[in-house]
Amino acid sequence: MTNPKPAPAPLFEAEVIPGLESFAIQELRGAFGRKVDQVKTPRAGFIRFRFSGQHIELRRLRSVIAVYQAHLFPIPRPKAFLGHQHFARLTQILTKASRSFDSPPRSLGIAAAGSRSAVMRRLQKELLTTMKLAPAADGKGELFMRMLPNREAPGWEVLVRISPKPFSARDYRRVNMPGSLNATVAYAMTADKALGDKATVVNLCSGTSTILIEHGLTHPQHQLLAIEWKTAALKASERNARASGLHTRIQHIRADARRAPLPCGAAARLYADLPFGQLVGSHESNVQLYPSILREAARLACDDAAFIVLTPEVNLLRRSLKQSPWRIVNETRINLRGLHPRLFVLRRNSTRI
């Protein structure tokens, strides 16, 4: 007599910034090893995997926007969700998810194919009443689920977010400013761990210091220097650094990023989220800024240092690089709120300028 096959581990879907899927997969495998299985990328911006650990562990992920647990309902159409059996199962799933939150959710959001149909409106009303929740003002709320036809088997799929807010909404982000960088992108910029314990890290045009905070949270021994000219940005950065617990490690320096008050060869790693020329700056000002930033970064960099840059001004950066000692060693195209910036990893040639 053969033993029955064990049930497969629960299925999850991670939402990521399109283009950063490989960073998320790398973090998943690095953090959880054999607990993660059957990893797939079904479409841009999403990763599917089975996970045999406790789902609350997945909240440690920093490279993803949100994680959802997937539940298959073998039903032909959404109206069947209103039947007693399927409605009871759906409320049970939502109740279980909400009990894992630190505090009970107050609002419910549903994203669904045909969300304005009479059936979906009725389903939402029934769920709100049964679970005693308010409709989400932002469309998502604290308890949030997506409903869509299943792509791999007959039926519909319900994906329930495992956290009351997206992972990308970091707790330390006390102050946001126009053009503030998405925290999951900042994490991806800092994903290369190849630095010594005592390295000095410099963030030019540091803004609210999201990049340095993400770096500092995973590199506890590094010296962190934020170079920013705008007083408002520095104040915001200081508040965010305090909320992250890194306020004693990040040194905020008010200075022009083109003329940082630091010695030559001081930095083993540099970062810059360069102005996009939309919410911040302009293309005309970038034409002058980019070559200057590359020159200053080259002065500050020690031999073989890396300079990690985010910008949508790809052609301008490439032109500027021709007159600098930097070379491109990696390039990642991402989709960020309809913009298509690229994440460049630059390496400094060993010959000093």
C-alpha positions, 0 to 999 in steps of 0.5 A: 500500500502506497502512502498518499502524496503530501499536499503541495505547499500553499501558493503565493504571488508576489507583486514587484516593480516590472523589471526587478523580478530577478532581484525578488527571486534572488531575495526569495531564494536567499532568505528562505532556501528550500522553503521556496519551490516552483518559482515562476514569472507568469507575467511582468511584475509578478512572481508565483511560488509555493512556500512551505514556511509560515506566511508571516515570514514573507513579510520580511521581503524588501524587494517586493511591493506586496505578497498575496496567498492564492486560493482557487475556486472551481466555479464557472463565473463570479456569481457562484461566490454568492452561493453559501458554500463558496461565500463561507469559504471566502469569508473564512479565508479573509478572516484568517488573513486578518487575524495575522495582522497586528491589529484588526483591519477596518476596511476591505478592498476588492480588485476584480475583473468586472468589478462594476458589474451587479454581481461584484457590487453585490458580493462586495456589499455582502462581504462588507456586511458579514465582516463588519468592514468599511469600503476602502477609500483608496480602493485597497484598504487594509484587507485587500484581495484580487479576483480573476479567472484562473490561468492554469485551471478552470475556475476563479482565483482569489488572491489575498494580501498577507499584510495590511499595507504594501511592503513598499510602504516602509514604516520609516517613511515618515516624510515623502517628497515629490520624486521620492524613490520607491523603497523596493527600487532602492533595495534593488539598488543596494542588492550587491553585497560585495563590500568590505565591513568598513566601507564608506558609502556616499549617496549623491543627490540623496533626497530623503535618503531612502537608498542609504536607509535600505543600504544601512539596514542590510550593511550594519558596519558601513559609514553612510554619507548623504550629500544633498543641497536642499534643506527640506530634503535634508530635514525629511531625510533626518526624520526618516533616518531616525524612524529607521534607527539609522540616525546615528549612522547616516551623516547628512551633509548639506552640499552641492553634489557636484562639489562634495566636501570629501577627500578623493578616493573616499568612497567604495560605493556611490549611489545616485537617484538622478533627477528625472527632469519631470517632478524634479529638475529639467532636461536642460539642467540635467545636460549640465548636471550629469557630466558634473556628477559623473566627474565628482563621483569619479573623484570620490571613488576609490579604485574599482568602486561601483557607482549605482545610478537610476535615471530615465535619461538613458541617452544623456547618461551614455553620452556623459559616460564617454567623457568619464572613467566609468563603464557600464557593467550592468543595466536593468530597465524597469517600469516605474509608474509609467516611466521607464528608468534604467538602473545602471551599475557603473564600475570605475576604471582603476586609473585615477583621473 
